Amino acid sequence: MPAFLLAAAAALSMSLSAAALAAGAADVHENVLPPAPSADASSYAVALDGEQMLFGPADWRLEGNPFAAAASKYASDETVHLQTLPADGVSRLAVNAALCGVVVEPSGTGSFELDTVGASGPISARLTLSGGTLTLTARGSTGLRYLCTREDARVNTVLLRVPAQRYFSLTLSARDALVHAYGEAVGSVGGSADGGMLYVTAEKLSARCTMTCTNGDVVIEADEITGKQDIQTDNGDIAVIAGKVGGELYFRSENGDIAVRAETLGRATITTQNGDLLLDVKELTRDTYLKDLNGDVRVNFRKEPQDLDFVFSGGNFDEIRLPRGWDGGVTLGSGEPKFTLRTENGEVRVTFGKLETP
């Protein structure tokens, strides 16, 4: 697979590192949940983009467009309604997903509605309510092969529709699964992923997102982000694709890549070790701190900044390409905001204009 940094720069898409799935996971029967995937793996999961995932090495060899090939092979447009529950007494949502796709989106029904969409094999899903927490437990199997949560092409997906104009705290858990939550439906988001992906989208994301992932990726996509985003991954990638980012970003990753693409970016602290870092913005509006150990850094300003205090320190083995006059740091205009970049053992590039495909 191509490096995540290259894919992000080229197409606003994420690459998911190979992640272990269960060897011979049991089929799912109606109303029966199979055991969670074991640590012993003979097959793998790979995310093609923020909304699609393929299971199994054989699927990697699909010819031509893998999206179209997988969709034609595994797609089904059947929707099956499973449950309807009233909204009374619910203040928190929890999603536990394995080996399937899950979408949490607002609706105007005033109730919680649970469906499966496009199932090519057995998927078990159920809602339980306890102490104000409504829990969705959903499991599929490796035999499902292909997941897609895109609104126009959902495949092997569990759909949970929640009452609009209500705000809930939401906890997401993905085990070799793709969980896609629409941020308009929640006031806060917490999450964890092991070998899967958490994908949060919204027009305006005011929710505070706090996620810690092992072998899992996080994608956040919104026109505007006003809530704080606090994300930590181990062997997983982080991507933000946004217009205006006013909420603080606090990202840490070990052995994972981080990409942030936005029109304007507020306060941000981003660190990664043994991974690449991409920052593509039109303008920084508040102080930003980037640190990368043993990885490549690409910073692109869509227009040349007029007001900035650039502080830079690089390692002995860095290959450094900075704009003329920026070596060792530079103060432009008012000297605000402050942009600090610290690197060691990697390539560093700072450019202006439209981001070129690496």
C-alpha positions as CSV (number, residue, x, y, z in Angstrom):
1,M,0.0,0.0,0.0
2,P,1.2,3.5,-0.5
3,A,2.3,5.5,2.5
4,F,-0.5,7.3,4.2
5,L,1.1,10.7,3.7
6,L,1.1,10.2,0.0
7,A,-2.5,9.1,-0.1
8,A,-3.6,12.0,2.1
9,A,-1.8,14.6,0.0
10,A,-3.1,13.1,-3.3
11,A,-6.8,12.4,-2.5
12,L,-7.9,13.4,1.0
13,S,-8.1,9.7,1.8
14,M,-6.7,7.4,4.5
15,S,-4.7,4.2,4.3
16,L,-5.2,1.8,7.1
17,S,-2.3,-0.4,8.0
18,A,-2.9,-4.1,7.9
19,A,-4.7,-5.1,11.1
20,A,-5.3,-8.6,12.5
21,L,-8.7,-10.2,12.1
22,A,-10.0,-13.4,13.6
23,A,-8.9,-16.7,12.2
24,G,-12.0,-18.6,11.3
25,A,-14.4,-16.3,13.2
26,A,-17.8,-17.9,13.8
27,D,-20.8,-17.0,11.5
28,V,-23.4,-14.8,13.1
29,H,-26.8,-16.2,13.6
30,E,-29.9,-14.2,14.3
31,N,-29.9,-12.7,17.8
32,V,-26.7,-14.6,18.7
33,L,-23.4,-12.8,19.1
34,P,-20.2,-14.7,18.2
35,P,-17.1,-14.4,20.3
36,A,-15.0,-11.3,19.7
37,P,-12.1,-11.8,17.2
38,S,-9.1,-13.6,18.6
39,A,-5.6,-12.4,18.6
40,D,-4.5,-15.1,16.2
41,A,-4.8,-13.8,12.7
42,S,-4.9,-15.5,9.3
43,S,-6.6,-12.7,7.5
44,Y,-6.4,-8.9,7.5
45,A,-8.4,-5.7,7.1
46,V,-7.5,-2.7,5.0
47,A,-9.5,0.5,4.7
48,L,-9.7,1.9,1.2
49,D,-10.8,5.3,2.3
50,G,-12.7,6.9,5.2
51,E,-15.9,5.0,4.4
52,Q,-14.9,1.7,2.9
53,M,-13.1,-1.4,4.2
54,L,-12.1,-4.7,2.6
55,F,-11.4,-8.0,4.6
56,G,-9.0,-10.7,3.3
57,P,-5.8,-10.7,1.3
58,A,-7.7,-12.0,-1.8
59,D,-9.6,-8.8,-2.0
60,W,-6.4,-6.8,-2.4
61,R,-6.0,-8.3,-5.8
62,L,-9.3,-7.0,-7.2
63,E,-8.5,-5.6,-10.7
64,G,-9.3,-2.1,-11.9
65,N,-11.2,0.1,-9.4
66,P,-11.3,-1.9,-6.2
67,F,-14.2,0.2,-4.9
68,A,-16.4,-0.7,-7.8
69,A,-15.2,-4.3,-8.0
70,A,-15.9,-4.9,-4.3
71,A,-19.2,-3.1,-4.4
72,S,-20.4,-5.2,-7.4
73,K,-19.3,-8.4,-5.8
74,Y,-20.7,-7.9,-2.3
75,A,-23.3,-5.2,-2.5
76,S,-27.0,-5.7,-1.5
77,D,-29.5,-2.9,-1.2
78,E,-31.8,-4.7,1.3
79,T,-32.8,-2.9,4.5
80,V,-34.1,-4.9,7.4
81,H,-35.6,-3.2,10.4
82,L,-34.6,-4.7,13.8
83,Q,-35.8,-2.4,16.6
84,T,-37.5,0.8,17.6
85,L,-37.0,2.3,21.1
86,P,-38.4,5.5,22.6
87,A,-35.9,8.3,23.5
88,D,-37.2,8.7,27.0
89,G,-34.5,8.1,29.7
90,V,-31.6,8.0,27.3
91,S,-28.7,10.4,27.9
92,R,-25.7,8.3,26.7
93,L,-25.0,6.1,23.6
94,A,-22.5,3.3,23.4
95,V,-21.6,1.5,20.2
96,N,-19.6,-1.8,20.3
97,A,-18.9,-3.1,16.8
98,A,-16.9,-6.0,15.4
99,L,-16.4,-7.1,11.8
100,C,-19.1,-4.8,10.4
101,G,-19.9,-1.2,9.6
102,V,-22.0,1.0,11.9
103,V,-23.5,4.4,11.1
104,V,-25.0,6.6,13.8
105,E,-27.0,9.5,12.3
106,P,-29.8,11.8,13.3
107,S,-33.4,11.4,12.1
108,G,-36.7,13.1,12.6
109,T,-38.6,10.1,13.9
110,G,-38.2,11.0,17.6
111,S,-37.2,7.4,18.4
112,F,-34.1,5.2,18.1
113,E,-34.4,3.1,15.0
114,L,-32.1,0.1,14.3
115,D,-31.7,-1.4,10.8
116,T,-29.2,-3.5,8.8
117,V,-28.4,-2.2,5.3
118,G,-26.9,-4.1,2.4
119,A,-26.0,-7.3,4.4
120,S,-24.3,-9.9,2.2
121,G,-24.2,-12.3,5.2
122,P,-25.4,-12.6,8.7
123,I,-25.1,-9.6,11.0
124,S,-26.3,-9.5,14.6
125,A,-27.3,-6.2,16.2
126,R,-29.3,-5.3,19.2
127,L,-30.0,-2.3,21.5
128,T,-30.1,-2.6,25.3
129,L,-30.9,0.2,27.8
130,S,-29.5,0.4,31.3
131,G,-29.0,3.3,33.7
132,G,-29.6,5.9,31.0
133,T,-27.1,4.3,28.6
134,L,-28.4,2.9,25.3
135,T,-25.9,0.3,24.0
136,L,-25.7,-1.0,20.4
137,T,-23.8,-4.3,20.1
138,A,-23.2,-5.3,16.5
139,R,-21.1,-8.1,15.0
140,G,-20.5,-9.6,11.6
141,S,-17.9,-12.1,10.4
142,T,-14.9,-12.1,8.2
143,G,-17.1,-13.7,5.5
144,L,-18.8,-10.3,4.9
145,R,-15.6,-9.3,3.1
146,Y,-16.6,-5.7,2.2
147,L,-18.0,-2.8,4.3
148,C,-19.2,0.6,3.1
149,T,-20.9,3.3,5.2
150,R,-21.4,5.8,2.4
151,E,-24.9,7.1,2.4
152,D,-25.5,6.2,-1.2
153,A,-23.9,2.8,-1.1
154,R,-24.1,1.2,2.3
155,V,-23.0,-2.4,2.5
156,N,-22.8,-4.7,5.5
157,T,-23.8,-1.8,7.7
158,V,-25.8,-1.5,10.9
159,L,-27.7,1.8,10.9
160,L,-28.7,3.5,14.2
161,R,-30.9,6.5,13.7
162,V,-31.1,8.8,16.8
163,P,-33.7,11.6,17.5
164,A,-32.7,14.9,16.0
165,Q,-32.5,18.0,18.1
166,R,-31.2,15.9,21.1
167,Y,-27.6,15.7,22.3
168,F,-26.1,12.6,23.7
169,S,-22.7,11.6,24.9
170,L,-21.4,8.9,22.6
171,T,-18.8,6.2,23.2
172,L,-17.5,4.3,20.2
173,S,-15.7,1.0,20.2
174,A,-14.5,-0.7,17.0
175,R,-12.8,-4.1,16.8
176,D,-11.9,-4.7,13.2
177,A,-14.9,-2.6,12.3
178,L,-15.8,0.8,10.7
179,V,-17.9,3.1,12.9
180,H,-19.2,6.2,11.2
181,A,-20.9,8.8,13.5
182,Y,-22.5,12.1,12.4
183,G,-21.4,14.7,14.9
184,E,-24.7,16.7,14.8
185,A,-26.3,14.0,16.9
186,V,-23.9,14.1,19.9
187,G,-22.6,16.5,22.5
188,S,-19.4,14.6,23.1
189,V,-17.6,11.7,21.6
190,G,-15.3,9.1,23.2
191,G,-13.9,6.2,21.4
192,S,-11.4,3.3,21.0
193,A,-10.5,1.2,18.0
194,D,-8.5,-2.0,17.7
195,G,-7.8,-2.8,14.1
196,G,-10.7,-0.7,12.8
197,M,-11.6,2.9,12.1
198,L,-13.6,5.6,13.9
199,Y,-15.0,8.2,11.4
200,V,-16.8,11.3,12.6
201,T,-18.4,13.7,10.2
202,A,-20.5,16.9,10.6
203,E,-21.2,20.2,9.0
204,K,-20.4,21.9,12.3
205,L,-18.7,19.7,14.8
206,S,-19.2,21.2,18.2
207,A,-18.7,18.0,20.1
208,R,-15.5,17.3,22.1
209,C,-13.9,14.2,20.8
210,T,-11.6,12.1,23.0
211,M,-10.3,8.9,21.5
212,T,-7.5,6.4,22.3
213,C,-6.8,3.8,19.7
214,T,-4.6,0.7,19.4
215,N,-4.1,-0.5,15.8
216,G,-7.0,1.7,14.8
217,D,-7.4,4.9,12.8
218,V,-9.5,8.1,13.3
219,V,-10.9,10.3,10.6
220,I,-12.7,13.6,11.4
221,E,-14.3,15.5,8.6
222,A,-16.3,18.7,9.0
223,D,-17.0,22.1,7.4
224,E,-16.3,23.7,10.8
225,I,-14.8,22.3,14.0
226,T,-15.4,24.2,17.3
227,G,-15.0,21.4,19.9
228,K,-11.7,20.2,21.2
229,Q,-10.3,17.1,19.5
230,D,-8.1,15.0,21.7
231,I,-6.8,11.9,20.0
232,Q,-4.1,9.4,20.7
233,T,-3.2,6.4,18.6
234,D,-0.6,3.5,18.8
235,N,0.0,2.0,15.3
236,G,-2.9,4.0,13.9
237,D,-3.3,7.1,11.7
238,I,-5.2,10.3,12.4
239,A,-6.7,12.6,9.7
240,V,-8.7,15.8,9.9
241,I,-10.3,17.3,6.8
242,A,-12.0,20.5,7.5
243,G,-12.8,24.1,6.6
244,K,-12.5,26.3,9.7
245,V,-10.9,24.7,12.7
246,G,-11.5,26.8,15.8
247,G,-11.5,24.0,18.4
248,E,-8.1,22.9,19.8
249,L,-6.4,19.9,18.3
250,Y,-4.3,17.7,20.5
251,F,-3.0,14.7,18.6
252,R,-0.4,12.1,19.6
253,S,0.6,9.0,17.6
254,E,3.3,6.3,17.9
255,N,4.0,4.4,14.7
256,G,1.2,6.2,12.9
257,D,0.8,9.1,10.4
258,I,-1.1,12.3,11.0
259,A,-2.7,14.5,8.3
260,V,-4.5,17.8,8.9
261,R,-6.0,19.7,6.0
262,A,-8.0,22.9,6.7
263,E,-8.7,26.4,5.5
264,T,-7.9,27.9,8.9
265,L,-6.4,26.2,11.9
266,G,-6.6,27.3,15.6
267,R,-4.5,26.1,18.4
268,A,-2.9,22.7,17.7
269,T,-0.4,20.4,19.3
270,I,0.6,17.5,17.1
271,T,3.3,15.0,17.8
272,T,4.2,11.7,16.2
273,Q,7.0,9.2,16.5
274,N,8.0,6.8,13.6
275,G,5.3,8.3,11.4
276,D,4.8,11.0,8.8
277,L,3.0,14.3,9.3
278,L,1.2,16.5,6.8
279,L,-0.2,20.0,7.5
280,D,-2.0,21.7,4.7
281,V,-3.7,25.0,5.6
282,K,-4.5,28.4,4.2
283,E,-3.9,30.2,7.5
284,L,-2.9,29.6,11.1
285,T,-5.0,31.7,13.5
286,R,-3.5,30.6,16.8
287,D,-0.2,29.0,18.1
288,T,0.7,25.6,16.5
289,Y,3.2,23.1,17.7
290,L,4.4,20.2,15.5
291,K,6.9,17.5,16.6
292,D,8.0,14.5,14.6
293,L,10.6,11.9,15.5
294,N,11.9,9.5,12.8
295,G,9.3,10.6,10.2
296,D,8.8,13.0,7.3
297,V,7.1,16.4,7.7
298,R,5.3,18.2,5.0
299,V,3.8,21.7,5.7
300,N,2.0,23.6,3.0
301,F,0.5,27.1,3.4
302,R,-2.0,27.6,0.6
303,K,-1.1,31.3,0.6
304,E,2.2,32.8,1.9
305,P,1.7,33.9,5.5
306,Q,2.1,37.6,6.3
307,D,2.0,37.4,10.1
308,L,3.9,34.5,11.7
309,D,6.7,33.6,14.2
310,F,8.3,30.5,12.8
311,V,10.5,28.5,15.2
312,F,12.4,25.5,13.8
313,S,14.8,22.9,15.1
314,G,15.9,19.9,13.1
315,G,18.0,16.8,13.7
316,N,21.4,16.0,12.3
317,F,20.0,13.6,9.7
318,D,17.1,15.7,8.4
319,E,16.8,16.6,4.8
320,I,15.4,20.2,5.1
321,R,13.8,22.3,2.4
322,L,12.4,25.6,3.7
323,P,11.4,28.8,2.0
324,R,14.2,31.3,1.4
325,G,15.0,33.2,4.6
326,W,13.2,30.7,6.8
327,D,16.3,28.7,7.8
328,G,16.6,28.8,11.6
329,G,13.3,30.6,12.0
330,V,11.7,33.8,10.8
331,T,9.4,36.5,12.2
332,L,6.8,37.9,9.7
333,G,4.6,41.0,10.3
334,S,3.2,41.0,13.8
335,G,5.0,37.8,14.7
336,E,1.7,36.1,15.7
337,P,0.7,33.4,15.8
338,K,3.7,31.2,16.8
339,F,4.4,28.2,14.6
340,T,6.9,25.7,16.2
341,L,8.3,22.8,14.2
342,R,10.7,20.3,15.8
343,T,12.0,17.3,13.9
344,E,14.6,14.6,14.0
345,N,15.7,12.0,11.4
346,G,13.4,12.8,8.6
347,E,12.7,14.9,5.5
348,V,11.2,18.4,6.2
349,R,9.4,20.5,3.5
350,V,7.6,23.8,3.9
351,T,5.9,25.1,0.8
352,F,3.4,27.8,-0.4
353,G,0.5,27.4,-2.8
354,K,-1.5,24.5,-4.0
355,L,-0.3,21.3,-2.5
356,E,1.5,19.2,-5.1
357,T,1.0,15.5,-5.3
358,P,4.2,14.0,-3.8
